Amino acid sequence: MLLRLDKRDTRPLHEQVAGAIRRAIAEGECRPGDRLPSARDLSQALDINVNTVLRGLRGLRDEGLLEFRRGRGVTVAEDAEQHSGLRIRVRDLMAEAARLGYSRNDLIEMIKGTR
């Protein structure tokens, strides 16, 4: 798995790490059950702190994209492809709403159908 971070990107590094892994899953580079490199290896390859990598990985675990297993490391969750596609579309929708001046709550109300 080859990940790259854009040093010009203003997003926090842990979000960039998570985004790069999310893209790798969405594009099929990482498939369900695949084991990711260790956080230490990723941090060295990306030239960032291991805690930053771990923060990104934990976020993906909380989203249901990754599984942490003692003795097996970090693997792509079995249903990660389903989660990944929807999450990417939701993020795109939120970005477009923000661009148009809508808040997160405005968007939620639109989805609920109360606005």
Secondary structure by P-SEA (a helix, b strand, c coil): cbbbbcccccccaaaaaaaaaaaaaaacccccccccccaaaaaaaacccaaaaaaaaaaaaaacccccccccccccccaaaaaaaaaaaaaaaaaaaaaacccaaaaaaaaaccc
